[in-house]
Amino acid sequence: MSVTFQNIIEASETIANSIIKTPFYKAQGLSECADANVFIKCEFLQKTNSFKVRGACNRILNLSDAEKKIGVITMSAGNHAQALAYHAAINNIKAKIIMPKNTPFIKVQRTINFGAEVVLHGETLDDAKIFVEKEIENKGYIFVPPFDDDYIIAGQGTIGLEIMHDNPAIDTIIAPIGGGGLISGIAIAAKHFNPDIEIIGSEVDSFASMTAALNNTPYTYGSNTLADGIAVKKPAERTQKICQQLVKDIITVSEEQIEHAIYCLVEHEKCIIEGAGSAGVAALLKEKSRFKGKNVAVILCGGNIDARLLASVIYRNLERQGYIRKMRIIINDQPGTLGKISSCIGDMGANILDVAHHRMFNELNTKQTHLEIVVESRSRDHVDQIVKKIQEMGFLVTFA
């Protein structure tokens, strides 16, 4: 392997004064959910709210004086962009970042705020990379890739170093996989301390590129994902080789499972984590039986999620679990009917979030109307009790 444990030790010394040694502790809520001893590594607490500062810092601080004068360039969906922009700025180095057009606004704006020149181009990181290559050819920038670089991998490996120093009893580490830089560095570090430790990767099923590469099988990638930070079409050869040797397995997770992981982290650990950063927890919860009773470290690698997107994820999960339901009730269009139903719901201890009264554009006769009510309840069973009570009042109730 091109990256050694000694490289990671050197990276740790290089970046020590520039990054945060993030908290690593047992997550009681997740441990109970997974029936395992689950420890979370809080990389979302770094300066740019992502682990990417480690690799970017290590690469920047290892540039020659001549390279620093030229300036750096990269493509990124956001976290590597912010990390490179931040460390370039504090070292007085020009940075140009190429980001896919669908990159969340918060990541674009924060990258600009850190002082980089930002260009939006293409739909994916691979599209952006083509633009980067042209810029390097025309203007001579120094390329700092998101994952395909020894200094980057060694920088990310310092996470594994910290985990094993803090808790040598860890027997499993779960890390999200995009291009593979994070899990490669962690695996090299962790395996040095414990050759038997299991390194498990997590990929979103619409961009399971490392799984396909390791199994030498074709796959069709998606066009959009909540886990945009790991939406990589093809991993690097160097990370692929490391994963081939050191990663025991890769668990693919769905969009819904990632949404659920984000919600669980908010609900149980009070941690706000983006889609890519939640992929490890999604894998843990998907295959709980394989981790039962183990000492599992999960990397929460990024927290850059748009507030509106987070609100939508929380609302959708509340709906899936039955805490929020939309009921459609057929009523006679008479004064006082809405009041009776509202009183019934209130008496049952539920809260009405929204009401819509549809007199027109329905199949009912002129003396009837649709009443749509969004109800916040204690549980799915609680909603069923409310529905039963409304039906006993003589109304037909369905779920919209």
C-alpha positions in Angstrom: 0.0 0.0 0.0 1.2 3.5 -0.8 0.1 4.8 2.6 1.7 3.4 5.8 1.0 3.7 9.5 4.1 5.9 9.8 2.5 8.3 7.2 -0.5 8.6 9.5 1.7 9.2 12.5 3.5 12.0 10.6 0.1 13.4 9.4 -1.1 13.5 13.1 1.9 15.5 14.1 1.6 17.8 11.1 -2.1 18.7 11.6 -2.2 18.6 15.4 -2.4 22.3 15.9 -4.9 22.9 13.0 -7.7 20.4 13.7 -9.9 19.3 16.6 -9.4 16.0 18.4 -13.1 15.3 18.2 -15.2 13.7 21.0 -15.5 9.9 20.9 -18.0 8.4 23.3 -20.6 5.8 23.9 -24.0 6.7 22.3 -26.5 5.3 24.8 -29.5 5.7 22.5 -27.9 4.1 19.5 -26.5 1.4 21.7 -30.0 0.5 22.9 -31.4 0.6 19.4 -28.7 -1.7 18.0 -28.2 -3.9 21.1 -24.5 -3.2 20.9 -21.9 -0.9 22.5 -22.0 1.9 19.9 -19.4 4.7 20.1 -19.6 7.7 17.8 -16.7 9.8 16.5 -18.0 13.3 16.2 -16.2 14.6 13.1 -19.1 16.9 12.4 -17.6 19.2 15.1 -14.5 20.1 13.1 -14.1 23.7 12.0 -15.9 23.1 8.7 -18.2 20.5 10.2 -16.6 17.6 8.4 -13.6 15.1 8.7 -12.3 16.5 5.4 -10.2 19.2 7.2 -7.8 16.5 8.3 -6.7 15.4 4.8 -6.9 18.9 3.3 -4.8 20.3 6.1 -2.2 17.6 5.7 -2.0 18.2 1.9 -1.8 22.0 2.2 0.9 21.9 4.9 3.0 19.5 2.7 2.9 21.7 -0.4 6.3 23.2 -1.5 6.8 26.9 -1.4 6.5 27.0 -5.2 3.3 25.0 -5.2 1.8 27.4 -2.6 2.4 30.4 -4.9 0.6 28.6 -7.8 -2.6 27.9 -5.9 -4.8 24.8 -5.5 -7.9 23.5 -7.2 -10.3 20.6 -6.6 -13.8 19.3 -7.3 -16.2 18.6 -4.4 -19.8 18.4 -3.4 -19.1 20.5 -0.4 -17.1 19.1 2.5 -13.7 18.8 0.8 -14.4 22.1 -0.8 -14.9 23.9 2.5 -11.9 22.1 4.1 -9.6 23.0 1.3 -10.9 26.6 1.1 -10.4 27.0 4.8 -6.9 25.7 5.1 -5.8 27.4 1.9 -7.1 30.8 3.2 -5.3 30.6 6.6 -2.1 29.7 4.7 -2.6 32.5 2.2 -3.0 30.2 -0.8 -5.4 30.8 -3.7 -8.1 28.1 -3.9 -10.5 27.4 -6.8 -13.3 24.9 -6.2 -15.5 23.3 -8.9 -18.8 22.1 -7.4 -21.7 20.2 -9.0 -24.7 22.4 -9.8 -27.0 20.4 -7.4 -24.7 21.0 -4.4 -26.7 22.2 -1.4 -26.7 26.0 -1.1 -25.3 26.0 2.4 -22.1 24.1 1.2 -21.6 26.5 -1.7 -22.1 29.6 0.4 -19.8 28.4 3.2 -17.1 27.5 0.7 -17.3 31.1 -0.7 -17.2 32.5 2.8 -14.0 30.6 3.5 -12.4 32.6 0.7 -12.4 30.3 -2.3 -13.4 31.0 -5.9 -16.3 28.7 -6.6 -17.6 27.5 -10.0 -20.7 25.4 -10.4 -20.4 22.9 -13.2 -22.0 19.6 -14.1 -24.3 17.2 -12.3 -21.8 15.0 -10.4 -18.3 15.1 -9.1 -17.1 13.3 -12.2 -18.5 16.1 -14.4 -16.7 18.6 -12.2 -13.5 16.7 -12.5 -13.4 17.2 -16.3 -13.6 20.9 -15.7 -10.8 20.7 -13.1 -8.5 18.9 -15.6 -9.0 21.7 -18.1 -8.2 24.3 -15.6 -5.1 22.5 -14.5 -4.0 22.3 -18.2 -4.7 25.9 -18.9 -3.6 27.6 -15.7 -1.3 25.1 -13.9 -3.2 24.8 -10.6 -2.0 22.2 -8.1 -4.7 19.5 -7.9 -5.8 18.5 -4.4 -8.2 15.6 -4.9 -11.0 14.7 -2.4 -9.6 11.2 -1.8 -7.1 10.0 -4.4 -3.9 11.2 -2.7 -1.5 9.7 -0.1 -1.5 12.9 2.0 -5.3 13.0 2.0 -5.6 9.4 3.0 -3.0 9.7 5.8 -4.8 12.8 7.1 -8.1 11.0 7.3 -6.3 8.0 8.9 -5.7 10.1 12.0 -9.3 9.5 12.9 -8.5 5.8 13.3 -5.5 6.7 15.3 -7.6 8.7 17.8 -10.3 6.0 18.0 -7.8 3.2 18.9 -5.9 5.4 21.4 -9.2 6.4 23.1 -10.7 2.9 23.2 -8.5 -0.1 22.3 -11.5 -2.4 22.9 -13.2 -1.3 19.7 -13.6 -4.5 17.6 -15.6 -3.0 14.6 -15.5 0.4 12.8 -18.2 1.5 10.4 -17.3 4.3 8.0 -19.2 5.8 5.0 -17.5 5.2 1.6 -17.5 7.7 -1.3 -14.2 7.7 -3.0 -12.7 5.6 -0.2 -10.2 8.0 1.3 -11.8 8.0 4.8 -12.2 4.3 5.3 -8.8 3.6 3.7 -6.9 5.8 6.2 -8.9 4.5 9.2 -8.4 0.9 8.2 -4.6 1.3 7.9 -4.4 3.0 11.4 -6.8 0.6 13.1 -5.3 -2.6 11.7 -1.9 -1.5 13.0 -3.3 -1.7 16.6 -5.6 -4.7 16.1 -5.2 -6.8 12.9 -8.4 -8.6 13.7 -10.6 -5.5 13.9 -13.4 -5.5 11.4 -13.6 -2.5 9.1 -17.1 -2.1 7.6 -18.0 0.3 4.8 -21.4 1.9 4.1 -22.5 3.1 0.6 -25.8 4.5 -0.6 -27.3 2.0 -3.0 -27.6 4.5 -5.9 -23.8 5.1 -5.8 -22.4 1.7 -4.7 -19.2 2.2 -6.7 -16.7 0.6 -4.3 -18.9 -2.5 -3.9 -19.0 -2.8 -7.7 -15.3 -2.2 -8.1 -14.3 -4.8 -5.4 -16.7 -7.4 -6.9 -15.8 -6.5 -10.5 -19.5 -6.1 -11.3 -21.2 -3.4 -13.4 -23.7 -1.1 -11.7 -26.0 1.7 -12.7 -25.5 4.8 -10.6 -28.3 7.2 -9.6 -28.7 10.9 -10.5 -29.5 12.3 -7.0 -29.2 11.3 -3.4 -29.5 12.7 0.1 -26.0 11.4 0.7 -24.4 13.7 -1.9 -21.1 13.7 -0.1 -20.5 10.0 -1.0 -22.1 10.1 -4.5 -19.0 9.0 -6.3 -19.3 7.1 -9.6 -15.8 5.4 -9.4 -13.4 5.0 -6.5 -9.6 5.6 -6.9 -7.4 2.6 -7.7 -5.3 3.3 -4.6 -8.3 3.3 -2.3 -9.8 0.3 -4.0 -6.6 -1.6 -3.4 -6.6 -0.7 0.3 -10.2 -1.6 0.7 -9.6 -4.9 -1.1 -7.0 -5.8 1.6 -8.4 -4.3 4.7 -12.2 -3.7 4.5 -14.2 -6.8 5.5 -17.5 -5.9 4.0 -19.6 -3.0 2.6 -23.3 -2.5 3.5 -25.4 -0.7 1.0 -28.2 1.4 2.3 -31.3 3.0 0.8 -32.4 6.7 0.8 -35.1 5.8 3.3 -32.6 4.1 5.6 -30.3 7.2 5.5 -33.3 9.4 6.3 -34.1 7.2 9.3 -30.5 7.4 10.5 -30.5 11.2 10.3 -33.7 11.2 12.4 -32.4 8.7 14.9 -29.3 10.8 15.5 -31.4 13.8 16.1 -33.9 11.9 18.3 -31.4 9.8 20.4 -28.1 11.6 20.3 -29.1 15.3 19.6 -26.6 15.3 16.7 -27.4 17.1 13.4 -25.8 15.0 10.7 -26.0 15.2 6.9 -26.9 12.3 4.6 -23.4 11.0 3.8 -22.4 11.4 7.5 -25.3 9.3 8.6 -24.6 6.4 6.2 -22.6 4.5 8.9 -25.5 4.6 11.3 -27.9 3.5 8.5 -25.7 0.4 8.0 -25.6 -0.3 11.7 -29.4 -0.1 12.0 -30.0 -2.1 8.8 -28.0 -5.1 10.0 -28.3 -4.9 13.8 -27.9 -8.6 14.3 -24.4 -8.8 12.9 -23.2 -6.1 15.4 -25.1 -7.4 18.5 -22.9 -7.2 21.6 -19.9 -5.8 19.8 -17.9 -2.6 20.5 -18.7 -0.6 17.4 -17.3 2.7 16.4 -19.3 4.7 13.9 -17.9 7.7 12.1 -20.3 10.7 12.0 -18.2 12.3 9.3 -20.2 15.5 8.4 -22.9 17.8 9.6 -23.5 20.1 6.7 -27.2 19.6 6.1 -29.6 22.3 4.9 -32.1 23.3 7.6 -35.0 22.9 5.3 -33.9 19.5 4.2 -33.4 18.5 7.8 -37.0 19.6 8.6 -38.3 17.6 5.7 -36.5 14.5 6.9 -37.8 14.8 10.4 -41.3 15.4 9.2 -41.2 12.4 6.8 -40.0 10.1 9.6 -42.6 11.3 12.0 -45.2 10.5 9.4 -43.7 7.0 8.7 -43.8 6.2 12.4 -47.4 7.3 12.7 -46.8 10.4 14.9 -48.2 12.6 12.2 -51.0 11.4 9.9 -53.3 13.0 7.4 -56.9 11.9 7.6 -59.6 12.4 5.0 -63.1 12.5 6.4 -66.4 12.7 4.4 -68.8 15.0 6.2 -72.1 16.7 5.5 -71.6 20.3 4.6 -73.4 21.7 7.6 -72.4 24.3 10.2 -70.8 22.9 13.3 -69.6 19.6 11.8 -65.9 20.7 11.7 -66.2 21.9 15.3 -67.5 18.5 16.5 -64.6 16.6 14.8 -62.0 19.1 16.1 -63.4 18.8 19.6 -63.3 15.0 19.4 -59.6 15.1 18.3 -58.8 17.5 21.1 -60.6 15.4 23.7 -58.6 12.4 22.6 -55.3 14.3 23.4 -54.1 14.9 19.8 -53.1 18.1 18.1 -54.4 19.4 14.8 -51.6 20.7 12.6 -53.5 21.6 9.5 -57.1 21.6 8.2 -58.3 21.7 4.5 -62.0 21.9 3.7 -62.7 20.8 0.0 -66.2 21.7 -1.3 -65.2 21.7 -4.9 -63.3 19.4 -7.3 -64.4 16.1 -5.7 -66.7 13.2 -6.5 -69.1 13.9 -3.7 -72.7 15.2 -4.0 -73.3 18.9 -3.3 -74.3 18.3 0.3 -71.1 16.6 1.2 -67.4 17.7 1.4 -64.0 16.4 2.0 -62.3 17.4 5.3 -58.5 16.8 5.4 -56.9 17.0 8.8 -53.2 16.5 9.7 -53.0 15.2 13.3 -50.1 15.0 15.6 -50.5 12.0 18.0 -48.7 9.9 20.6 -48.4 6.9 18.3 -49.9 5.0 15.4 -52.2 3.2 17.9 -53.3 6.6 19.2 -54.3 7.6 15.7 -56.3 4.4 15.3 -58.2 5.2 18.5 -59.0 8.6 17.2 -60.2 7.2 13.8 -62.4 4.7 15.7 -64.0 7.5 17.7 -64.7 9.6 14.6 -66.2 6.6 12.9 -68.4 6.0 15.9 -69.7 9.6 15.3 -70.9 8.4 11.9 -68.2 9.7 9.6 -66.2 7.8 6.9 -62.4 8.1 7.6 -59.5 7.2 5.3 -55.8 8.1 5.3 -54.8 10.6 2.6 
